[in-house]
Amino acid sequence: MKRFYPSSLLITLFTFYLSLLTSQAQEYHNPVIAQSLPDPTVMRADDGYFYLYATENIRNLPIYRSKNLVDWTFMGTAFTDESRPQWNPKGRIWAPDINYINGKYVLYYAKSEWGGEWTCGIGVATADRPEGPFTDHGAMFISNEIGVQNSIDAFYIEDKGSKYLVWGSFRGIYGIELSDDGLSVKPGAEKQQVAGTFMEGTYIHKRGRYYYLFGSAGSCCEGEKSTYRVTVGRSKNLFGPYVDKQGRPLMENHYETILHRSDKVIGPGHNSEIITDDKGQDWMLYHGFSAADPHAGRLVYMDRVIWKKGWPMFKDSIPSEQSAAPKFSAR
Protein backbone atom coordinates (compact mmCIF):
# COMPACT_ATOMS: atom_id res chain seq x y z
CA MET A 1 0.00 0.00 0.00
CA LYS A 2 1.31 3.41 -0.96
CA ARG A 3 1.36 6.07 1.68
CA PHE A 4 0.67 9.67 0.79
CA TYR A 5 2.79 12.33 2.39
CA PRO A 6 1.54 15.87 1.70
CA SER A 7 4.07 18.22 0.23
CA SER A 8 5.34 21.18 2.21
CA LEU A 9 3.36 23.44 -0.16
CA LEU A 10 0.10 21.68 0.72
CA ILE A 11 0.91 21.89 4.42
CA THR A 12 1.66 25.61 4.05
CA LEU A 13 -1.63 26.25 2.19
CA PHE A 14 -3.61 24.23 4.74
CA THR A 15 -2.03 26.13 7.62
CA PHE A 16 -2.72 29.45 5.87
CA TYR A 17 -6.43 28.72 5.32
CA LEU A 18 -6.78 27.34 8.83
CA SER A 19 -5.32 30.56 10.23
CA LEU A 20 -7.78 32.56 8.15
CA LEU A 21 -10.70 30.60 9.53
CA THR A 22 -9.38 30.91 13.06
CA SER A 23 -8.84 34.67 12.77
CA GLN A 24 -12.34 35.15 11.40
CA ALA A 25 -13.77 33.20 14.32
CA GLN A 26 -11.78 35.30 16.78
CA GLU A 27 -12.96 38.71 15.55
CA TYR A 28 -16.25 40.44 14.92
CA HIS A 29 -17.39 43.66 13.27
CA ASN A 30 -19.98 46.12 14.55
CA PRO A 31 -22.92 46.22 14.30
CA VAL A 32 -23.48 42.63 15.35
CA ILE A 33 -27.12 42.91 14.18
CA ALA A 34 -27.70 45.30 11.27
CA GLN A 35 -31.44 45.56 11.96
CA SER A 36 -33.31 48.17 13.97
CA LEU A 37 -33.62 46.57 17.42
CA PRO A 38 -33.75 49.35 20.01
CA ASP A 39 -33.24 48.86 23.74
CA PRO A 40 -31.80 45.30 23.67
CA THR A 41 -31.96 42.90 26.60
CA VAL A 42 -30.09 39.58 26.52
CA MET A 43 -29.67 36.43 28.58
CA ARG A 44 -28.13 32.95 28.23
CA ALA A 45 -30.81 30.27 28.47
CA ASP A 46 -30.53 26.68 29.67
CA ASP A 47 -30.15 25.46 26.07
CA GLY A 48 -26.79 27.28 25.81
CA TYR A 49 -28.05 29.96 23.43
CA PHE A 50 -28.18 33.68 24.05
CA TYR A 51 -31.57 35.29 23.44
CA LEU A 52 -32.02 38.97 22.63
CA TYR A 53 -35.31 40.89 22.85
CA ALA A 54 -35.89 44.49 21.78
CA THR A 55 -38.40 47.32 21.40
CA GLU A 56 -40.91 46.42 18.71
CA ASN A 57 -39.67 47.95 15.50
CA ILE A 58 -40.71 44.43 14.50
CA ARG A 59 -44.32 44.24 15.71
CA ASN A 60 -45.04 42.07 18.75
CA LEU A 61 -41.48 42.26 20.09
CA PRO A 62 -38.65 40.52 18.21
CA ILE A 63 -36.51 37.66 19.52
CA TYR A 64 -33.03 36.79 18.19
CA ARG A 65 -30.77 33.86 19.13
CA SER A 66 -26.98 33.37 19.11
CA LYS A 67 -24.32 30.93 20.32
CA ASN A 68 -21.58 33.55 20.63
CA LEU A 69 -23.13 37.07 20.87
CA VAL A 70 -21.80 37.75 17.35
CA ASP A 71 -23.90 35.70 14.91
CA TRP A 72 -27.64 36.20 15.44
CA THR A 73 -30.73 34.52 13.97
CA PHE A 74 -34.26 35.92 14.03
CA MET A 75 -36.51 33.47 15.92
CA GLY A 76 -39.87 35.24 15.76
CA THR A 77 -41.78 37.43 18.20
CA ALA A 78 -42.73 37.17 21.86
CA PHE A 79 -46.38 37.84 21.04
CA THR A 80 -48.79 37.50 18.14
CA ASP A 81 -51.59 39.87 17.20
CA GLU A 82 -53.89 37.60 19.21
CA SER A 83 -51.68 37.29 22.34
CA ARG A 84 -50.43 40.88 22.24
CA PRO A 85 -50.95 42.79 25.54
CA GLN A 86 -54.26 44.66 25.31
CA TRP A 87 -53.92 47.15 28.15
CA ASN A 88 -53.04 50.69 27.01
CA PRO A 89 -54.34 49.73 23.53
CA LYS A 90 -52.70 52.67 21.74
CA GLY A 91 -49.31 51.94 23.27
CA ARG A 92 -46.44 50.09 21.64
CA ILE A 93 -44.22 47.54 23.39
CA TRP A 94 -40.95 49.14 24.46
CA ALA A 95 -37.77 48.31 26.33
CA PRO A 96 -38.15 44.66 27.41
CA ASP A 97 -36.13 43.02 30.17
CA ILE A 98 -35.71 39.22 30.15
CA ASN A 99 -35.11 37.07 33.25
CA TYR A 100 -35.37 33.49 34.51
CA ILE A 101 -37.42 33.40 37.71
CA ASN A 102 -38.76 30.33 39.53
CA GLY A 103 -38.48 28.11 36.45
CA LYS A 104 -40.13 30.58 34.08
CA TYR A 105 -38.81 33.05 31.50
CA VAL A 106 -40.19 36.37 32.73
CA LEU A 107 -40.35 39.32 30.36
CA TYR A 108 -40.95 42.80 31.74
CA TYR A 109 -41.89 45.43 29.17
CA ALA A 110 -43.28 48.95 28.86
CA LYS A 111 -46.41 49.82 26.93
CA SER A 112 -46.40 53.45 25.84
CA GLU A 113 -47.04 55.95 23.12
CA TRP A 114 -45.16 59.20 22.49
CA GLY A 115 -46.48 61.83 24.89
CA GLY A 116 -48.39 59.31 27.03
CA GLU A 117 -46.26 59.79 30.12
CA TRP A 118 -49.13 59.29 32.59
CA THR A 119 -50.92 56.46 30.75
CA CYS A 120 -47.86 54.27 30.10
CA GLY A 121 -46.73 51.56 32.49
CA ILE A 122 -44.86 48.32 33.09
CA GLY A 123 -46.30 44.90 32.14
CA VAL A 124 -45.08 41.35 32.58
CA ALA A 125 -45.36 38.12 30.57
CA THR A 126 -44.06 34.58 31.11
CA ALA A 127 -43.07 31.58 29.00
CA ASP A 128 -41.74 28.06 29.52
CA ARG A 129 -39.14 28.54 26.78
CA PRO A 130 -37.02 31.58 25.90
CA GLU A 131 -38.46 31.74 22.38
CA GLY A 132 -42.01 31.72 23.76
CA PRO A 133 -44.90 31.69 23.31
CA PHE A 134 -45.28 34.31 26.06
CA THR A 135 -48.45 34.67 28.08
CA ASP A 136 -49.21 38.23 29.14
CA HIS A 137 -50.17 38.91 32.76
CA GLY A 138 -51.15 42.52 32.16
CA ALA A 139 -49.94 45.74 33.71
CA MET A 140 -48.03 45.66 37.00
CA PHE A 141 -48.61 49.39 37.40
CA ILE A 142 -49.46 52.52 35.39
CA SER A 143 -47.69 55.88 35.76
CA ASN A 144 -50.70 57.67 37.23
CA GLU A 145 -51.33 54.80 39.66
CA ILE A 146 -47.84 54.55 41.09
CA GLY A 147 -47.16 58.29 40.94
CA VAL A 148 -44.09 58.17 38.67
CA GLN A 149 -44.37 60.04 35.38
CA ASN A 150 -43.09 58.13 32.33
CA SER A 151 -42.98 54.68 33.98
CA ILE A 152 -41.05 52.78 31.30
CA ASP A 153 -37.67 51.01 30.97
CA ALA A 154 -38.00 48.31 33.64
CA PHE A 155 -35.08 46.31 35.02
CA TYR A 156 -35.31 43.32 37.38
CA ILE A 157 -32.73 42.44 40.01
CA GLU A 158 -32.51 40.04 42.94
CA ASP A 159 -30.63 41.19 46.03
CA LYS A 160 -30.19 39.50 49.42
CA GLY A 161 -33.09 37.13 48.82
CA SER A 162 -35.57 39.75 47.62
CA LYS A 163 -36.80 40.69 44.14
CA TYR A 164 -36.92 44.27 42.87
CA LEU A 165 -37.94 46.25 39.82
CA VAL A 166 -36.10 49.45 38.88
CA TRP A 167 -37.57 51.77 36.25
CA GLY A 168 -37.96 55.35 34.99
CA SER A 169 -37.22 57.73 32.15
CA PHE A 170 -36.10 61.34 32.64
CA ARG A 171 -38.55 61.83 35.53
CA GLY A 172 -36.44 60.08 38.15
CA ILE A 173 -35.28 56.48 38.55
CA TYR A 174 -37.23 54.43 41.10
CA GLY A 175 -37.17 50.94 42.60
CA ILE A 176 -39.74 48.80 44.41
CA GLU A 177 -39.88 45.31 45.91
CA LEU A 178 -41.80 42.59 44.05
CA SER A 179 -43.78 39.55 45.10
CA ASP A 180 -42.04 36.17 45.38
CA ASP A 181 -43.07 35.17 41.85
CA GLY A 182 -41.90 38.51 40.41
CA LEU A 183 -45.25 39.12 38.71
CA SER A 184 -46.58 41.92 40.90
CA VAL A 185 -45.56 44.60 43.37
CA LYS A 186 -45.21 43.21 46.89
CA PRO A 187 -48.21 44.27 49.00
CA GLY A 188 -47.30 47.25 51.13
CA ALA A 189 -44.04 47.94 49.28
CA GLU A 190 -43.11 51.61 48.80
CA LYS A 191 -41.20 52.99 45.84
CA GLN A 192 -37.81 54.58 46.46
CA GLN A 193 -36.00 57.05 44.21
CA VAL A 194 -32.42 56.07 43.40
CA ALA A 195 -31.29 58.61 40.77
CA GLY A 196 -32.21 61.97 39.28
CA THR A 197 -33.86 63.06 36.04
CA PHE A 198 -30.97 62.87 33.58
CA MET A 199 -31.27 59.22 32.56
CA GLU A 200 -33.35 56.25 31.39
CA GLY A 201 -32.65 52.64 30.33
CA THR A 202 -31.48 51.58 33.78
CA TYR A 203 -29.33 48.51 34.43
CA ILE A 204 -27.69 47.67 37.77
CA HIS A 205 -24.68 45.35 37.86
CA LYS A 206 -23.25 43.96 41.12
CA ARG A 207 -19.45 43.56 41.11
CA GLY A 208 -17.39 43.15 44.24
CA ARG A 209 -18.52 45.59 46.91
CA TYR A 210 -20.36 47.88 44.51
CA TYR A 211 -23.62 48.16 42.62
CA TYR A 212 -23.05 49.93 39.29
CA LEU A 213 -26.02 51.90 37.95
CA PHE A 214 -25.80 52.16 34.15
CA GLY A 215 -28.16 54.34 32.15
CA SER A 216 -28.43 56.57 29.12
CA ALA A 217 -28.57 60.35 28.99
CA GLY A 218 -29.56 62.54 26.01
CA SER A 219 -32.00 61.98 23.17
CA CYS A 220 -32.43 58.39 22.02
CA CYS A 221 -34.35 58.53 18.81
CA GLU A 222 -33.54 61.43 16.49
CA GLY A 223 -31.22 59.73 14.03
CA GLU A 224 -28.21 61.84 13.19
CA LYS A 225 -29.29 64.41 15.83
CA SER A 226 -29.40 61.89 18.67
CA THR A 227 -27.25 62.66 21.71
CA TYR A 228 -27.61 59.36 23.59
CA ARG A 229 -24.63 58.18 25.64
CA VAL A 230 -24.02 55.54 28.31
CA THR A 231 -23.54 56.73 31.89
CA VAL A 232 -22.64 55.10 35.19
CA GLY A 233 -22.52 55.69 38.93
CA ARG A 234 -21.91 53.31 41.80
CA SER A 235 -23.02 52.61 45.38
CA LYS A 236 -22.40 50.08 48.14
CA ASN A 237 -26.17 49.63 48.47
CA LEU A 238 -28.78 48.69 45.87
CA PHE A 239 -30.89 51.77 46.53
CA GLY A 240 -27.95 54.13 46.82
CA PRO A 241 -26.74 56.71 47.31
CA TYR A 242 -25.10 56.42 43.88
CA VAL A 243 -22.20 58.73 43.03
CA ASP A 244 -20.08 59.42 39.96
CA LYS A 245 -16.32 59.02 39.74
CA GLN A 246 -15.83 62.36 41.48
CA GLY A 247 -18.11 61.40 44.33
CA ARG A 248 -21.01 63.61 43.23
CA PRO A 249 -24.55 62.22 43.72
CA LEU A 250 -26.62 60.93 40.81
CA MET A 251 -29.69 62.19 42.66
CA GLU A 252 -28.39 65.67 41.78
CA ASN A 253 -27.95 64.66 38.11
CA HIS A 254 -24.19 64.12 38.19
CA TYR A 255 -22.83 61.09 36.33
CA GLU A 256 -19.85 59.58 34.51
CA THR A 257 -20.15 59.18 30.72
CA ILE A 258 -18.36 56.05 29.53
CA LEU A 259 -19.57 55.61 25.94
CA HIS A 260 -19.84 58.52 23.47
CA ARG A 261 -20.80 58.82 19.81
CA SER A 262 -18.09 58.28 17.21
CA ASP A 263 -17.66 59.15 13.54
CA LYS A 264 -19.33 55.80 12.73
CA VAL A 265 -22.02 55.45 15.43
CA ILE A 266 -24.49 58.08 16.62
CA GLY A 267 -26.35 57.92 19.90
CA PRO A 268 -24.98 54.72 21.48
CA GLY A 269 -27.08 53.77 24.48
CA HIS A 270 -29.77 51.81 26.29
CA ASN A 271 -27.40 48.99 27.07
CA SER A 272 -28.24 45.37 27.81
CA GLU A 273 -27.13 43.29 30.75
CA ILE A 274 -23.41 42.57 31.08
CA ILE A 275 -22.52 39.06 29.84
CA THR A 276 -19.31 37.41 31.09
CA ASP A 277 -17.58 35.04 28.67
CA ASP A 278 -15.59 31.90 29.49
CA LYS A 279 -12.38 33.91 29.83
CA GLY A 280 -13.92 36.21 32.43
CA GLN A 281 -14.31 39.11 29.99
CA ASP A 282 -17.42 41.29 30.28
CA TRP A 283 -19.49 42.31 27.25
CA MET A 284 -22.32 44.77 26.74
CA LEU A 285 -24.75 45.17 23.84
CA TYR A 286 -26.47 48.48 23.09
CA HIS A 287 -28.16 50.26 20.23
CA GLY A 288 -26.94 53.07 18.00
CA PHE A 289 -27.49 54.73 14.63
CA SER A 290 -25.04 54.10 11.82
CA ALA A 291 -23.68 57.46 10.69
CA ALA A 292 -23.60 56.07 7.14
CA ASP A 293 -27.35 55.37 7.19
CA PRO A 294 -29.16 56.81 10.23
CA HIS A 295 -32.52 56.07 8.58
CA ALA A 296 -31.83 52.34 9.07
CA GLY A 297 -32.83 52.75 12.71
CA ARG A 298 -31.11 51.74 15.94
CA LEU A 299 -28.79 48.83 15.19
CA VAL A 300 -27.21 46.49 17.75
CA TYR A 301 -23.57 47.00 18.70
CA MET A 302 -21.36 45.20 21.21
CA ASP A 303 -18.21 46.08 23.08
CA ARG A 304 -16.08 44.73 25.88
CA VAL A 305 -16.42 46.35 29.29
CA ILE A 306 -13.01 47.02 30.83
CA TRP A 307 -12.69 47.48 34.60
CA LYS A 308 -10.07 49.95 35.83
CA LYS A 309 -9.65 50.98 39.44
CA GLY A 310 -13.17 49.92 40.30
CA TRP A 311 -14.90 51.65 37.37
CA PRO A 312 -16.18 50.33 34.01
CA MET A 313 -14.95 51.80 30.75
CA PHE A 314 -14.78 51.09 27.02
CA LYS A 315 -11.71 51.29 24.83
CA ASP A 316 -11.41 54.89 23.59
CA SER A 317 -14.91 55.52 25.10
CA ILE A 318 -16.54 55.00 21.68
CA PRO A 319 -18.07 52.06 19.81
CA SER A 320 -15.50 49.81 18.17
CA GLU A 321 -15.51 48.99 14.46
CA GLN A 322 -14.02 45.52 15.00
CA SER A 323 -12.69 43.67 18.00
CA ALA A 324 -11.60 40.33 19.37
CA ALA A 325 -14.71 38.22 19.88
CA PRO A 326 -16.06 36.82 23.17
CA LYS A 327 -14.98 33.30 24.09
CA PHE A 328 -17.70 30.73 24.72
CA SER A 329 -17.51 26.96 24.85
CA ALA A 330 -20.45 24.83 23.74
CA ARG A 331 -22.95 23.77 26.38
C-alpha positions in Angstrom: 0.0 0.0 0.0 1.3 3.4 -1.0 1.4 6.1 1.7 0.7 9.7 0.8 2.8 12.3 2.4 1.5 15.9 1.7 4.1 18.2 0.2 5.3 21.2 2.2 3.4 23.4 -0.2 0.1 21.7 0.7 0.9 21.9 4.4 1.7 25.6 4.1 -1.6 26.2 2.2 -3.6 24.2 4.7 -2.0 26.1 7.6 -2.7 29.5 5.9 -6.4 28.7 5.3 -6.8 27.3 8.8 -5.3 30.6 10.2 -7.8 32.6 8.2 -10.7 30.6 9.5 -9.4 30.9 13.1 -8.8 34.7 12.8 -12.3 35.1 11.4 -13.8 33.2 14.3 -11.8 35.3 16.8 -13.0 38.7 15.6 -16.3 40.4 14.9 -17.4 43.7 13.3 -20.0 46.1 14.6 -22.9 46.2 14.3 -23.5 42.6 15.3 -27.1 42.9 14.2 -27.7 45.3 11.3 -31.4 45.6 12.0 -33.3 48.2 14.0 -33.6 46.6 17.4 -33.7 49.4 20.0 -33.2 48.9 23.7 -31.8 45.3 23.7 -32.0 42.9 26.6 -30.1 39.6 26.5 -29.7 36.4 28.6 -28.1 33.0 28.2 -30.8 30.3 28.5 -30.5 26.7 29.7 -30.1 25.5 26.1 -26.8 27.3 25.8 -28.1 30.0 23.4 -28.2 33.7 24.0 -31.6 35.3 23.4 -32.0 39.0 22.6 -35.3 40.9 22.9 -35.9 44.5 21.8 -38.4 47.3 21.4 -40.9 46.4 18.7 -39.7 47.9 15.5 -40.7 44.4 14.5 -44.3 44.2 15.7 -45.0 42.1 18.8 -41.5 42.3 20.1 -38.6 40.5 18.2 -36.5 37.7 19.5 -33.0 36.8 18.2 -30.8 33.9 19.1 -27.0 33.4 19.1 -24.3 30.9 20.3 -21.6 33.5 20.6 -23.1 37.1 20.9 -21.8 37.8 17.4 -23.9 35.7 14.9 -27.6 36.2 15.4 -30.7 34.5 14.0 -34.3 35.9 14.0 -36.5 33.5 15.9 -39.9 35.2 15.8 -41.8 37.4 18.2 -42.7 37.2 21.9 -46.4 37.8 21.0 -48.8 37.5 18.1 -51.6 39.9 17.2 -53.9 37.6 19.2 -51.7 37.3 22.3 -50.4 40.9 22.2 -51.0 42.8 25.5 -54.3 44.7 25.3 -53.9 47.1 28.1 -53.0 50.7 27.0 -54.3 49.7 23.5 -52.7 52.7 21.7 -49.3 51.9 23.3 -46.4 50.1 21.6 -44.2 47.5 23.4 -41.0 49.1 24.5 -37.8 48.3 26.3 -38.1 44.7 27.4 -36.1 43.0 30.2 -35.7 39.2 30.2 -35.1 37.1 33.3 -35.4 33.5 34.5 -37.4 33.4 37.7 -38.8 30.3 39.5 -38.5 28.1 36.5 -40.1 30.6 34.1 -38.8 33.1 31.5 -40.2 36.4 32.7 -40.4 39.3 30.4 -40.9 42.8 31.7 -41.9 45.4 29.2 -43.3 48.9 28.9 -46.4 49.8 26.9 -46.4 53.4 25.8 -47.0 56.0 23.1 -45.2 59.2 22.5 -46.5 61.8 24.9 -48.4 59.3 27.0 -46.3 59.8 30.1 -49.1 59.3 32.6 -50.9 56.5 30.8 -47.9 54.3 30.1 -46.7 51.6 32.5 -44.9 48.3 33.1 -46.3 44.9 32.1 -45.1 41.3 32.6 -45.4 38.1 30.6 -44.1 34.6 31.1 -43.1 31.6 29.0 -41.7 28.1 29.5 -39.1 28.5 26.8 -37.0 31.6 25.9 -38.5 31.7 22.4 -42.0 31.7 23.8 -44.9 31.7 23.3 -45.3 34.3 26.1 -48.5 34.7 28.1 -49.2 38.2 29.1 -50.2 38.9 32.8 -51.1 42.5 32.2 -49.9 45.7 33.7 -48.0 45.7 37.0 -48.6 49.4 37.4 -49.5 52.5 35.4 -47.7 55.9 35.8 -50.7 57.7 37.2 -51.3 54.8 39.7 -47.8 54.5 41.1 -47.2 58.3 40.9 -44.1 58.2 38.7 -44.4 60.0 35.4 -43.1 58.1 32.3 -43.0 54.7 34.0 -41.0 52.8 31.3 -37.7 51.0 31.0 -38.0 48.3 33.6 -35.1 46.3 35.0 -35.3 43.3 37.4 -32.7 42.4 40.0 -32.5 40.0 42.9 -30.6 41.2 46.0 -30.2 39.5 49.4 -33.1 37.1 48.8 -35.6 39.7 47.6 -36.8 40.7 44.1 -36.9 44.3 42.9 -37.9 46.2 39.8 -36.1 49.5 38.9 -37.6 51.8 36.2 -38.0 55.3 35.0 -37.2 57.7 32.1 -36.1 61.3 32.6 -38.5 61.8 35.5 -36.4 60.1 38.2 -35.3 56.5 38.6 -37.2 54.4 41.1 -37.2 50.9 42.6 -39.7 48.8 44.4 -39.9 45.3 45.9 -41.8 42.6 44.1 -43.8 39.6 45.1 -42.0 36.2 45.4 -43.1 35.2 41.8 -41.9 38.5 40.4 -45.3 39.1 38.7 -46.6 41.9 40.9 -45.6 44.6 43.4 -45.2 43.2 46.9 -48.2 44.3 49.0 -47.3 47.2 51.1 -44.0 47.9 49.3 -43.1 51.6 48.8 -41.2 53.0 45.8 -37.8 54.6 46.5 -36.0 57.0 44.2 -32.4 56.1 43.4 -31.3 58.6 40.8 -32.2 62.0 39.3 -33.9 63.1 36.0 -31.0 62.9 33.6 -31.3 59.2 32.6 -33.3 56.2 31.4 -32.7 52.6 30.3 -31.5 51.6 33.8 -29.3 48.5 34.4 -27.7 47.7 37.8 -24.7 45.4 37.9 -23.2 44.0 41.1 -19.5 43.6 41.1 -17.4 43.2 44.2 -18.5 45.6 46.9 -20.4 47.9 44.5 -23.6 48.2 42.6 -23.0 49.9 39.3 -26.0 51.9 38.0 -25.8 52.2 34.2 -28.2 54.3 32.2 -28.4 56.6 29.1 -28.6 60.4 29.0 -29.6 62.5 26.0 -32.0 62.0 23.2 -32.4 58.4 22.0 -34.4 58.5 18.8 -33.5 61.4 16.5 -31.2 59.7 14.0 -28.2 61.8 13.2 -29.3 64.4 15.8 -29.4 61.9 18.7 -27.2 62.7 21.7 -27.6 59.4 23.6 -24.6 58.2 25.6 -24.0 55.5 28.3 -23.5 56.7 31.9 -22.6 55.1 35.2 -22.5 55.7 38.9 -21.9 53.3 41.8 -23.0 52.6 45.4 -22.4 50.1 48.1 -26.2 49.6 48.5 -28.8 48.7 45.9 -30.9 51.8 46.5 -27.9 54.1 46.8 -26.7 56.7 47.3 -25.1 56.4 43.9 -22.2 58.7 43.0 -20.1 59.4 40.0 -16.3 59.0 39.7 -15.8 62.4 41.5 -18.1 61.4 44.3 -21.0 63.6 43.2 -24.6 62.2 43.7 -26.6 60.9 40.8 -29.7 62.2 42.7 -28.4 65.7 41.8 -27.9 64.7 38.1 -24.2 64.1 38.2 -22.8 61.1 36.3 -19.9 59.6 34.5 -20.1 59.2 30.7 -18.4 56.0 29.5 -19.6 55.6 25.9 -19.8 58.5 23.5 -20.8 58.8 19.8 -18.1 58.3 17.2 -17.7 59.2 13.5 -19.3 55.8 12.7 -22.0 55.4 15.4 -24.5 58.1 16.6 -26.4 57.9 19.9 -25.0 54.7 21.5 -27.1 53.8 24.5 -29.8 51.8 26.3 -27.4 49.0 27.1 -28.2 45.4 27.8 -27.1 43.3 30.7 -23.4 42.6 31.1 -22.5 39.1 29.8 -19.3 37.4 31.1 -17.6 35.0 28.7 -15.6 31.9 29.5 -12.4 33.9 29.8 -13.9 36.2 32.4 -14.3 39.1 30.0 -17.4 41.3 30.3 -19.5 42.3 27.2 -22.3 44.8 26.7 -24.8 45.2 23.8 -26.5 48.5 23.1 -28.2 50.3 20.2 -26.9 53.1 18.0 -27.5 54.7 14.6 -25.0 54.1 11.8 -23.7 57.5 10.7 -23.6 56.1 7.1 -27.3 55.4 7.2 -29.2 56.8 10.2 -32.5 56.1 8.6 -31.8 52.3 9.1 -32.8 52.7 12.7 -31.1 51.7 15.9 -28.8 48.8 15.2 -27.2 46.5 17.8 -23.6 47.0 18.7 -21.4 45.2 21.2 -18.2 46.1 23.1 -16.1 44.7 25.9 -16.4 46.3 29.3 -13.0 47.0 30.8 -12.7 47.5 34.6 -10.1 49.9 35.8 -9.6 51.0 39.4 -13.2 49.9 40.3 -14.9 51.6 37.4 -16.2 50.3 34.0 -15.0 51.8 30.8 -14.8 51.1 27.0 -11.7 51.3 24.8 -11.4 54.9 23.6 -14.9 55.5 25.1 -16.5 55.0 21.7 -18.1 52.1 19.8 -15.5 49.8 18.2 -15.5 49.0 14.5 -14.0 45.5 15.0 -12.7 43.7 18.0 -11.6 40.3 19.4 -14.7 38.2 19.9 -16.1 36.8 23.2 -15.0 33.3 24.1 -17.7 30.7 24.7 -17.5 27.0 24.9 -20.4 24.8 23.7 -23.0 23.8 26.4 
